Amino acid sequence: MNSLDDKTVKELFKNLCCSRCRNDFTKDSLTIKEQEGDISICNLKCIICEKDFGDVVINFNRKSDRHESLEIIDGPPPINSDDVINAHEFIKRMK
């Protein structure tokens, strides 16, 4: 990743590690898929056990000397059977 050095990646990911092997993430763990300005969409993959964590969005301010460590932001809870039934009833009403 040309805009992030190893030191910066270690600082950003200091509170995160691979959930399978507990390895720390490095610059080599990130592969840029898309970049626009300070925003990068990267694939995050453990270089030791090769667990793929999918895509991460990093807003990296190149002008700053210090960066806050990243946190995991959980998405919505998984859908359950009630959600499926509600969606089915909604679709039926829309016909």
VMD Tcl script that builds the backbone (N, CA, C; Angstrom):
set m [mol new atoms 285]
animate dup $m
set s [atomselect $m all]
$s set {name element resname resid chain x y z} {
  {N N MET 1 A 0.849 -1.165 0.000}
  {CA C MET 1 A 0.000 0.000 0.000}
  {C C MET 1 A 0.895 1.229 0.000}
  {N N ASN 2 A 0.903 1.989 -1.038}
  {CA C ASN 2 A 1.895 3.035 -1.181}
  {C C ASN 2 A 1.711 4.223 -0.239}
  {N N SER 3 A 0.531 4.451 0.323}
  {CA C SER 3 A 0.334 5.603 1.185}
  {C C SER 3 A 0.479 5.267 2.668}
  {N N LEU 4 A 0.579 4.004 3.011}
  {CA C LEU 4 A 0.723 3.592 4.404}
  {C C LEU 4 A 2.013 2.809 4.575}
  {N N ASP 5 A 2.815 3.218 5.558}
  {CA C ASP 5 A 4.013 2.445 5.847}
  {C C ASP 5 A 3.707 1.442 6.961}
  {N N ASP 6 A 4.663 0.565 7.236}
  {CA C ASP 6 A 4.462 -0.479 8.252}
  {C C ASP 6 A 4.138 0.107 9.619}
  {N N LYS 7 A 4.826 1.191 9.983}
  {CA C LYS 7 A 4.605 1.813 11.288}
  {C C LYS 7 A 3.167 2.321 11.416}
  {N N THR 8 A 2.664 2.958 10.375}
  {CA C THR 8 A 1.299 3.491 10.397}
  {C C THR 8 A 0.268 2.364 10.458}
  {N N VAL 9 A 0.494 1.293 9.705}
  {CA C VAL 9 A -0.441 0.158 9.726}
  {C C VAL 9 A -0.456 -0.461 11.117}
  {N N LYS 10 A 0.714 -0.611 11.731}
  {CA C LYS 10 A 0.774 -1.165 13.096}
  {C C LYS 10 A 0.016 -0.273 14.070}
  {N N GLU 11 A 0.125 1.046 13.886}
  {CA C GLU 11 A -0.585 1.985 14.752}
  {C C GLU 11 A -2.098 1.880 14.533}
  {N N LEU 12 A -2.527 1.806 13.267}
  {CA C LEU 12 A -3.953 1.722 12.962}
  {C C LEU 12 A -4.575 0.422 13.470}
  {N N PHE 13 A -3.828 -0.683 13.359}
  {CA C PHE 13 A -4.369 -2.004 13.697}
  {C C PHE 13 A -3.892 -2.528 15.053}
  {N N LYS 14 A -3.408 -1.639 15.921}
  {CA C LYS 14 A -2.832 -2.116 17.185}
  {C C LYS 14 A -3.854 -2.802 18.092}
  {N N ASN 15 A -5.132 -2.504 17.960}
  {CA C ASN 15 A -6.164 -3.141 18.786}
  {C C ASN 15 A -6.834 -4.321 18.087}
  {N N LEU 16 A -6.381 -4.654 16.882}
  {CA C LEU 16 A -7.001 -5.721 16.099}
  {C C LEU 16 A -5.965 -6.775 15.728}
  {N N CYS 17 A -6.402 -8.021 15.651}
  {CA C CYS 17 A -5.527 -9.098 15.185}
  {C C CYS 17 A -6.395 -10.139 14.492}
  {N N CYS 18 A -5.770 -11.090 13.859}
  {CA C CYS 18 A -6.485 -12.172 13.187}
  {C C CYS 18 A -7.261 -12.976 14.227}
  {N N SER 19 A -8.531 -13.203 13.962}
  {CA C SER 19 A -9.363 -13.952 14.911}
  {C C SER 19 A -9.073 -15.450 14.876}
  {N N ARG 20 A -8.357 -15.909 13.850}
  {CA C ARG 20 A -8.026 -17.335 13.767}
  {C C ARG 20 A -6.684 -17.643 14.423}
  {N N CYS 21 A -5.632 -16.924 14.045}
  {CA C CYS 21 A -4.289 -17.263 14.535}
  {C C CYS 21 A -3.684 -16.204 15.457}
  {N N ARG 22 A -4.404 -15.103 15.671}
  {CA C ARG 22 A -3.962 -14.016 16.560}
  {C C ARG 22 A -2.724 -13.270 16.053}
  {N N ASN 23 A -2.419 -13.413 14.787}
  {CA C ASN 23 A -1.305 -12.692 14.188}
  {C C ASN 23 A -1.667 -11.215 14.038}
  {N N ASP 24 A -0.680 -10.339 14.196}
  {CA C ASP 24 A -0.896 -8.911 13.961}
  {C C ASP 24 A -0.952 -8.640 12.465}
  {N N PHE 25 A -1.713 -7.615 12.092}
  {CA C PHE 25 A -1.799 -7.216 10.697}
  {C C PHE 25 A -0.618 -6.312 10.346}
  {N N THR 26 A -0.156 -6.434 9.112}
  {CA C THR 26 A 0.945 -5.610 8.617}
  {C C THR 26 A 0.513 -4.948 7.321}
  {N N LYS 27 A 1.403 -4.175 6.768}
  {CA C LYS 27 A 1.161 -3.528 5.479}
  {C C LYS 27 A 0.818 -4.567 4.404}
  {N N ASP 28 A 1.444 -5.737 4.484}
  {CA C ASP 28 A 1.202 -6.793 3.496}
  {C C ASP 28 A -0.180 -7.435 3.639}
  {N N SER 29 A -0.869 -7.174 4.749}
  {CA C SER 29 A -2.212 -7.717 4.962}
  {C C SER 29 A -3.261 -6.961 4.160}
  {N N LEU 30 A -2.921 -5.769 3.681}
  {CA C LEU 30 A -3.862 -4.915 2.963}
  {C C LEU 30 A -3.568 -4.906 1.470}
  {N N THR 31 A -4.610 -5.045 0.681}
  {CA C THR 31 A -4.503 -4.910 -0.766}
  {C C THR 31 A -5.517 -3.868 -1.210}
  {N N ILE 32 A -5.040 -2.785 -1.813}
  {CA C ILE 32 A -5.944 -1.720 -2.260}
  {C C ILE 32 A -6.777 -2.211 -3.424}
  {N N LYS 33 A -8.092 -2.035 -3.308}
  {CA C LYS 33 A -8.997 -2.360 -4.400}
  {C C LYS 33 A -9.438 -1.088 -5.126}
  {N N GLU 34 A -9.629 -0.025 -4.345}
  {CA C GLU 34 A -10.073 1.242 -4.906}
  {C C GLU 34 A -9.599 2.365 -3.997}
  {N N GLN 35 A -9.266 3.500 -4.580}
  {CA C GLN 35 A -8.794 4.615 -3.777}
  {C C GLN 35 A -9.252 5.920 -4.399}
  {N N GLU 36 A -9.784 6.789 -3.539}
  {CA C GLU 36 A -10.164 8.126 -3.996}
  {C C GLU 36 A -9.853 9.104 -2.877}
  {N N GLY 37 A -8.902 9.978 -3.116}
  {CA C GLY 37 A -8.480 10.920 -2.084}
  {C C GLY 37 A -7.913 10.174 -0.888}
  {N N ASP 38 A -8.442 10.498 0.287}
  {CA C ASP 38 A -7.976 9.858 1.522}
  {C C ASP 38 A -8.687 8.541 1.817}
  {N N ILE 39 A -9.696 8.201 1.036}
  {CA C ILE 39 A -10.500 6.995 1.288}
  {C C ILE 39 A -9.957 5.837 0.442}
  {N N SER 40 A -9.690 4.723 1.120}
  {CA C SER 40 A -9.217 3.515 0.431}
  {C C SER 40 A -10.126 2.346 0.794}
  {N N ILE 41 A -10.516 1.593 -0.208}
  {CA C ILE 41 A -11.217 0.336 0.019}
  {C C ILE 41 A -10.179 -0.754 -0.205}
  {N N CYS 42 A -9.929 -1.519 0.855}
  {CA C CYS 42 A -8.868 -2.519 0.828}
  {C C CYS 42 A -9.414 -3.878 1.226}
  {N N ASN 43 A -8.756 -4.911 0.752}
  {CA C ASN 43 A -9.045 -6.252 1.233}
  {C C ASN 43 A -8.073 -6.536 2.363}
  {N N LEU 44 A -8.605 -7.081 3.469}
  {CA C LEU 44 A -7.780 -7.403 4.626}
  {C C LEU 44 A -7.679 -8.912 4.748}
  {N N LYS 45 A -6.443 -9.414 4.722}
  {CA C LYS 45 A -6.208 -10.852 4.767}
  {C C LYS 45 A -4.993 -11.135 5.645}
  {N N CYS 46 A -5.129 -12.116 6.525}
  {CA C CYS 46 A -4.008 -12.501 7.380}
  {C C CYS 46 A -2.925 -13.143 6.510}
  {N N ILE 47 A -1.694 -12.681 6.665}
  {CA C ILE 47 A -0.618 -13.228 5.833}
  {C C ILE 47 A -0.080 -14.549 6.377}
  {N N ILE 48 A -0.453 -14.910 7.610}
  {CA C ILE 48 A 0.015 -16.170 8.193}
  {C C ILE 48 A -0.956 -17.317 7.876}
  {N N CYS 49 A -2.221 -17.183 8.274}
  {CA C CYS 49 A -3.180 -18.286 8.074}
  {C C CYS 49 A -4.077 -18.079 6.856}
  {N N GLU 50 A -3.959 -16.915 6.204}
  {CA C GLU 50 A -4.689 -16.568 4.987}
  {C C GLU 50 A -6.195 -16.421 5.176}
  {N N LYS 51 A -6.653 -16.157 6.409}
  {CA C LYS 51 A -8.071 -15.880 6.617}
  {C C LYS 51 A -8.391 -14.545 5.964}
  {N N ASP 52 A -9.447 -14.527 5.149}
  {CA C ASP 52 A -9.870 -13.323 4.429}
  {C C ASP 52 A -10.950 -12.625 5.241}
  {N N PHE 53 A -10.695 -11.386 5.622}
  {CA C PHE 53 A -11.648 -10.613 6.410}
  {C C PHE 53 A -12.526 -9.732 5.541}
  {N N GLY 54 A -12.412 -9.851 4.242}
  {CA C GLY 54 A -13.237 -9.045 3.348}
  {C C GLY 54 A -12.679 -7.647 3.179}
  {N N ASP 55 A -13.560 -6.758 2.779}
  {CA C ASP 55 A -13.142 -5.398 2.489}
  {C C ASP 55 A -13.270 -4.502 3.718}
  {N N VAL 56 A -12.325 -3.587 3.840}
  {CA C VAL 56 A -12.339 -2.570 4.893}
  {C C VAL 56 A -12.216 -1.212 4.221}
  {N N VAL 57 A -12.831 -0.211 4.825}
  {CA C VAL 57 A -12.736 1.158 4.327}
  {C C VAL 57 A -11.854 1.928 5.294}
  {N N ILE 58 A -10.809 2.518 4.769}
  {CA C ILE 58 A -9.875 3.276 5.589}
  {C C ILE 58 A -9.859 4.717 5.108}
  {N N ASN 59 A -10.151 5.634 6.036}
  {CA C ASN 59 A -10.058 7.061 5.757}
  {C C ASN 59 A -8.737 7.522 6.359}
  {N N PHE 60 A -7.726 7.650 5.526}
  {CA C PHE 60 A -6.356 7.911 5.975}
  {C C PHE 60 A -5.945 9.329 5.605}
  {N N ASN 61 A -5.775 10.172 6.612}
  {CA C ASN 61 A -5.351 11.549 6.402}
  {C C ASN 61 A -3.826 11.580 6.283}
  {N N ARG 62 A -3.337 11.774 5.088}
  {CA C ARG 62 A -1.892 11.747 4.841}
  {C C ARG 62 A -1.156 12.912 5.500}
  {N N LYS 63 A -1.879 14.002 5.798}
  {CA C LYS 63 A -1.243 15.189 6.372}
  {C C LYS 63 A -1.007 15.058 7.869}
  {N N SER 64 A -1.685 14.127 8.518}
  {CA C SER 64 A -1.568 13.967 9.967}
  {C C SER 64 A -0.362 13.101 10.320}
  {N N ASP 65 A 0.293 13.444 11.432}
  {CA C ASP 65 A 1.438 12.660 11.905}
  {C C ASP 65 A 1.007 11.528 12.824}
  {N N ARG 66 A -0.175 11.643 13.408}
  {CA C ARG 66 A -0.656 10.648 14.371}
  {C C ARG 66 A -2.034 10.157 13.935}
  {N N HIS 67 A -2.274 8.875 14.086}
  {CA C HIS 67 A -3.545 8.284 13.663}
  {C C HIS 67 A -4.135 7.454 14.796}
  {N N GLU 68 A -5.444 7.576 14.968}
  {CA C GLU 68 A -6.141 6.784 15.975}
  {C C GLU 68 A -6.244 5.342 15.490}
  {N N SER 69 A -6.191 4.396 16.432}
  {CA C SER 69 A -6.313 2.995 16.040}
  {C C SER 69 A -7.748 2.696 15.614}
  {N N LEU 70 A -7.884 1.743 14.710}
  {CA C LEU 70 A -9.184 1.382 14.155}
  {C C LEU 70 A -9.995 0.561 15.149}
  {N N GLU 71 A -11.307 0.630 14.996}
  {CA C GLU 71 A -12.224 -0.160 15.809}
  {C C GLU 71 A -13.134 -0.940 14.884}
  {N N ILE 72 A -13.623 -2.058 15.383}
  {CA C ILE 72 A -14.587 -2.843 14.619}
  {C C ILE 72 A -15.958 -2.205 14.788}
  {N N ILE 73 A -16.647 -1.999 13.683}
  {CA C ILE 73 A -18.009 -1.492 13.717}
  {C C ILE 73 A -18.906 -2.633 13.263}
  {N N ASP 74 A -19.704 -3.134 14.187}
  {CA C ASP 74 A -20.605 -4.237 13.846}
  {C C ASP 74 A -21.749 -3.742 12.986}
  {N N GLY 75 A -22.143 -4.572 12.051}
  {CA C GLY 75 A -23.286 -4.272 11.214}
  {C C GLY 75 A -24.570 -4.654 11.932}
  {N N PRO 76 A -25.671 -4.631 11.207}
  {CA C PRO 76 A -26.941 -5.004 11.834}
  {C C PRO 76 A -26.935 -6.481 12.215}
  {N N PRO 77 A -27.828 -6.873 13.137}
  {CA C PRO 77 A -27.884 -8.285 13.506}
  {C C PRO 77 A -28.336 -9.129 12.311}
  {N N PRO 78 A -27.996 -10.419 12.290}
  {CA C PRO 78 A -28.429 -11.271 11.175}
  {C C PRO 78 A -29.956 -11.365 11.132}
  {N N ILE 79 A -30.472 -11.590 9.941}
  {CA C ILE 79 A -31.929 -11.709 9.825}
  {C C ILE 79 A -32.384 -13.010 10.487}
  {N N ASN 80 A -33.618 -12.990 10.961}
  {CA C ASN 80 A -34.169 -14.197 11.590}
  {C C ASN 80 A -35.452 -14.596 10.864}
  {N N SER 81 A -36.099 -15.632 11.325}
  {CA C SER 81 A -37.289 -16.148 10.631}
  {C C SER 81 A -38.421 -15.123 10.625}
  {N N ASP 82 A -38.556 -14.328 11.678}
  {CA C ASP 82 A -39.591 -13.286 11.691}
  {C C ASP 82 A -39.343 -12.243 10.609}
  {N N ASP 83 A -38.098 -11.898 10.376}
  {CA C ASP 83 A -37.763 -10.947 9.316}
  {C C ASP 83 A -38.170 -11.482 7.953}
  {N N VAL 84 A -37.941 -12.768 7.721}
  {CA C VAL 84 A -38.301 -13.394 6.438}
  {C C VAL 84 A -39.819 -13.385 6.263}
  {N N ILE 85 A -40.534 -13.736 7.319}
  {CA C ILE 85 A -42.005 -13.749 7.253}
  {C C ILE 85 A -42.534 -12.338 7.011}
  {N N ASN 86 A -41.998 -11.353 7.698}
  {CA C ASN 86 A -42.422 -9.958 7.492}
  {C C ASN 86 A -42.153 -9.499 6.066}
  {N N ALA 87 A -40.990 -9.865 5.516}
  {CA C ALA 87 A -40.669 -9.490 4.135}
  {C C ALA 87 A -41.632 -10.159 3.171}
  {N N HIS 88 A -41.940 -11.420 3.407}
  {CA C HIS 88 A -42.878 -12.149 2.543}
  {C C HIS 88 A -44.259 -11.481 2.565}
  {N N GLU 89 A -44.744 -11.135 3.753}
  {CA C GLU 89 A -46.055 -10.486 3.878}
  {C C GLU 89 A -46.040 -9.121 3.199}
  {N N PHE 90 A -44.957 -8.382 3.324}
  {CA C PHE 90 A -44.827 -7.085 2.683}
  {C C PHE 90 A -44.897 -7.215 1.161}
  {N N ILE 91 A -44.177 -8.189 0.625}
  {CA C ILE 91 A -44.174 -8.406 -0.833}
  {C C ILE 91 A -45.557 -8.802 -1.322}
  {N N LYS 92 A -46.234 -9.648 -0.559}
  {CA C LYS 92 A -47.601 -10.039 -0.933}
  {C C LYS 92 A -48.540 -8.834 -0.988}
  {N N ARG 93 A -48.406 -7.910 -0.048}
  {CA C ARG 93 A -49.257 -6.717 -0.020}
  {C C ARG 93 A -48.953 -5.791 -1.190}
  {N N MET 94 A -47.725 -5.814 -1.673}
  {CA C MET 94 A -47.311 -4.905 -2.761}
  {C C MET 94 A -47.820 -5.336 -4.128}
  {N N LYS 95 A -48.274 -6.587 -4.259}
  {CA C LYS 95 A -48.749 -7.077 -5.576}
  {C C LYS 95 A -50.058 -6.498 -5.960}
}
mol reanalyze $m
mol bondsrecalc $m
mol representation Tube
mol addrep $m
